[in-house]
Amino acid sequence: MSPPSFHLLAKPTGSACNLDCKYCFFLSKETLYPGSKFRMTDDVLESYIRQLLGAQPGPDAYISWQGGEPTLMGIAFFERSVSLASKYRKPGQRIVHTIQTNGILIDDEWARFLARNRFLVGLSLDGPKEMHDAYRVAKGGRGTFDPVMRAWECLRRHDVDVNILCTVHAANQHHGRQVYTFFRDEMRASHLQFIPIVERVTPDLIRHANLGWSEKAGGRRPFYRQEGNLVTERSVAAEAYGDFLIAVFDEWVGRDVGKVFVQAFDSALASWLGHSTLCIFSPTCGNALALEHNGDLYACDHYVEPEFLLGNIKFQPMLDLMESPRQRQFGSSKFESLPNQCRSCDVLFACYGECPRNRFLKTPDGEPGLNYLCAGYQKFFRHIDKPMQRMASLLRSGRFADEIMGSR
């Protein structure tokens, strides 16, 4: 039996970043590695590339970089990565390089490198200036909209493929259509992801967390864990997230199907066709892991915590760690821990309880494990049911989903 394909987000700088985004609790992960320089060494880099390409059973292999801020490693590091990928690529294997960045360091030299090596770039941008600058700030507290837009223009100038990564939070949650049309009309972006900000915290952390995760916000930065049943003031409200997606969907389905690609809508259409594409909307998970700068492998990007450390790829094969009983149980518990309310829900097939990190509420009958965003997802999935059924029917009959725009 062939091993399953899996996705790995590598963090070459760990949690080190040149920004100080107020909602970025990942900044606190620096406390996992006291005294570290937070730079991936060449031996870890080579071990990562060699093991990743060797373990992938299919023809495609994704080499994906995230942070912190990965561009802090410099272009030379990623040139070595590309060279190693060529060295260890299996016959017929197609390599896809991806990187998620805040854009601050992107200039023409970076853009030329990314274009030459066909990187897919995820660029973080939270909408128009006032919405983006609400929380995405530099170390001194200044907004970062202008340098991110310069990065966008630079990447466009060099024809780099860019996916806009927009978090949805208290500052933009009521402006779904405005955010979407800004991306579509002013930026002419064609690939979008909308990511809900849910900062889950305990009662003893809520005051500090509301100030932000900067060290300057209330003293020493606490270590963030997926614990507690409270959320920060910045977190998106559950129904507001559903309304945000509905506002975007209604604008998109009327004129942009096949022209603008929104990850949440692509994933939903896959669900209406009977299969899942994103781990958060799949029945089980466990095949999307995170690699720290020193070779430590964690069960999930959202669970970089000591309890979810699987081992280190310098001492144990990556594939063995990924296929370990402990990791398989982590993945299967996603469905096994669903409350009865979810199991009998009419949109279970599209949601599957979403990500376990957000399941910290109780159902009305007191059962634990209800997703914080449940009300929003129910509202959204029920709203899009009829158009999704129509698009799925078009595809099943060999036609194109964009024909829905002429039938509404």
C-alpha angles and dihedrals in degrees: 000000000000118000115253121259113252140185125231128194109204120204107201093178096035108215094336111126140166091223133065103212109185095225096045104110088169087081086075092062088083087085089069089069110037113193094012121143088215096226124127110236123226093250092055090045093053093045090050095050095043095048095041095052092042093051099049110100098195133068094258126069124183120209102195129186127196138153162116080316113322096193088071085080090068131233095281091065092055092045087059089048092054091046092051090049089057090048096051100032112126118232109282093008115140115214120211116192118203133177133183114210143168087224098230095124097037112122135149093284091053092044093051090051093048092047094046091053095039096239119181105225126206108202118195113227126148100201132271119007100270092049095044094046093050092085110355099086139153125245092276093049097258120142117255103207096109098052091045090053089050088053090050092052091047093051091047091049089058095042095244115167106245132188114196112227108204121181117210115221144142094295098055105019094104094047105066097138093044092051092047096047090047090057093042103039106026100032098026090220116168104187120058139173124191113203121189117229108223111167103190113199143166124245092257092055101040097092094050093041092054088059091055135257096276116120087235091059103088102332128286114020112248121224111259120228132175091256138120136042099248128089132207125256089253094058119108115254113243100240091037089060090053090048090049092054091045092052091051093044095051091053093044099046092053098056116353109057107132092012104064118037117209114187095216091054094045089051092048092051089052089054091052087051090054106259139083129235106175122061092226090060097039125098091243136015138187099119096094110075137170128232119203124214093262096050098267111147120211130196093243141355088247093052105055091149131122093255091059099047107123098187141277123293091219089067105024128038113259092229092053090052092047093049095042118128088243093058093042089054090049089056099043093048089069090077098027092059096051113125118237091253089064094045091058096041118122092226097046090114090062099040115023089194092302117240119351090226088073097046100100104118131086126239118244089265091054101258113145125231104061113148116246089225095048097112091051095047093048090052093048099044093047091048094054097041099102098044090044090052089051094049092047090051091051092052094046090054092053096257131116128271092226090070086082088078090067095046101054 
